[in-house]
């Protein structure tokens, strides 16, 4: 389906359905943008996490059981 056809079909919908379509489209764009931003940030920090021991100093505690004291 071409963009023009999609827009024409959306215009035929009642307003409540059009609003729903717009909300879902915006939600999809935001989700995609969030994933892009997170991937970009992870890519930028990848080398740092691999080489800087201060950033990963506590990872050796990942599998240690911690118990709350009472």
N, C-alpha and C positions, 0 to 999 in steps of 0.2 A: 504494500500500500504506500502510495506517495504522500508526502507531507500535505499537499493541497487536499487530497482526499480525506486524510485524517482530520484536518481542520474543518472541512465541510461537514463531516459526520459529527464532529463535536458541536458545531453550531446548530445541528438539528436536535440535540439533546435538550431536555428541560434544564433550567438554570441550576437546580440542585445537583443534577448529574454532572453538569459542566464544572461546577465548583469541586465536586469529588474528583474529577479527572485532573484538574489543575493541582489540587492538594497532593494527589498521588504522584504527579509528575515532579512537583517541587520536592517531595519527600525522597524520591528516587535520585534527584540531582544532589540533594544534601548528603545522602548516604554515600553516593559515589565520590563526592568531594571530600567527605570525611576520610574515606579509605585512602584517597590520593594523598591527603595531607599527612596521615599517619605513616604511609609507606615512604613518603619523602623524608619525614623526620627520622624514621628508622634507618633509611639509607644513609642519611647524613651522619648518624651516630654509630654506624656499624663498625667502622675502623676504631673509633674510640673505645667501644666496648670490647673489642678484640685485643687491644694493646694496652689499655690503661687499667692497671690492676686495682687502682682506687675505686673505679666504677664497679668492679666485680668482686670486691673484697668480701662481701657478705654472701656470695652465692654458694660458698662451701658450707653454709649453714642451712641451705635449702631443705635438706633431708633430715635435719636434726629435729627431734620431737621437743616441743616446748610445752611446759605445763604451767598453768596459772597457779601462783601461790595464793594461799588464803590466809 
